[in-house]
């Protein structure tokens, strides 16, 4: 049986860890991406083979470590490690030693400090395994659909500005619906709304949502899993402009596939949009109505608060879905 990490002890002791080592400047010197979407694979370069050989020897150097899964990509390396027993060092120290060893094997292999993700529960293991094994196919999808993975700054929609990623043509669909669901909705109410929303989407509507409440997340997930198009208004979903992550950003997890097939558009409102008169008026009215429905006095919230931003995102989704153009 695997031992899952606790948050308070996430970097030490027994546990499963996903490590991602990324080359500085993302130079593709570790291998070449070959094939098509269905048969995508990476042919390791001489440097990549050296690193693969070293990975295969990890278990010999560290008896308490098992390499559950690994993947060499042209500009990064994935490892899924199971530390089965105490090895006298933390996973961060282990990763630092691997990084230094690869640098010694090849001076060109200059990796940035790795990303380390402890796994906290059983469901993460298979999901992470599938994620790592599908990396070549995902890379091929990005190569074949570069525009769908390009961050666009200052996109103008209905007089509002956004950072966007995905299929911009979804904005042109004349049929639209907004997905909003009360946090107090029952399971039966959510299921009924989901059935109705999927039918509207099947009939040709693009679904817009801020995916704030549990019901909204469930309904949007069901629409997306049915292969139907979705526009999601995000809250701080993208890297900052000019940051080191901006150039290589891609949507993670479930959003990646939808993005690659043109069924997703992610929109993050700019500060200007959040302070526009229309958005403020809609958000304040929505918050006022919610308080009134609960027979409470409405106390205005700071526009920087999480609650205000979440309600604002749903208001923006509603505004976009109900626009005339």
C-alpha positions, 0 to 999 in steps of 0.5 A: 500500500502506498502512503499518501502525504499529509500537507504538514509533512509534504516534503519529507519521509515516505510518499509519492512525488511528481517532479518536473525538471525544466531546462532554462530557456526551454532549449529542446536539447533532450530529444525530438518530438516525432509522429502524429497526435495518435503516435506521438513519441520523443526520441531522446538525444544523446543528452536525453539518453544520459539522463534516462540512464541516470534515472534508471540507476536511481533505484540502485543509488537509493534503495528506498526509492522507486521510479514509478514513471518517467518521461523525457521531453525535448525541454523538460523531464517528468518523474513520478517517485515513490519514496518507500522508506526514510532515505536520510534526505528530503525529496528537495535534497534528492531532486537537487542531487539529480539536477546537479548530477545531470549538469555534470553529465552534460553542461548543456543540461542546465535545469531550473529548480524543479517543481515538486508536487506531493500526492495526497490521495489515491486518485491522484496517482493514476491521474498523474501517471496518465498525465505524464504518459500523455505528454508527447501527445499533448505536445503534438497537439500544441504543435499542431494547434499553436493559436489555441494555446497562445495567450492574448492580452488586452482582448476586447469583447463588448467594450471589456478587456481580457487576457484570453486563451483558446478558441476565440471563434466561440465568441462569434456563436450567436446562440449562448447560455449562461450557467449560474447555479445557487450555492444552496441548490439541491442535488435534484435542482442541479441535476435538472439544470444540468440536463436542461443546459446540456440540451441547450448546448447540444442544440448549438449554444455556447455555455458561459460561466464563472464556474464559482458554485459547486453546481456551476462546476458540475454543470460546466464539467458535464457540458465539457465532457459531452464534447460541447463548447464552453467559455469560462471566466477565470479569476487570476488564471494566467501568469503575469505579463512578462513573467518567466512562465508566460511564454510556456503557459498551457492550461492544465488538467481537464482544460487541456483537451478541450482547448486542443480541440477548439471547445474551450475559451478561457477569459480573465478580466483585466483590472480595467474590466473589473472596475468598469461601471457596467461590471460594478453596477451588475455585481453590486445589484447581484450582491444586493439581491442575494442579501435581500433574498436571505432577508439580510442587509447588504453590506458593500464588499471591497472590490478586491475581496474574493467574494466580490471578484467571484460574483463579478466573474459570473456577472461578466459571464452573464453580460457576455452571454446576453450581449446582442452582437 
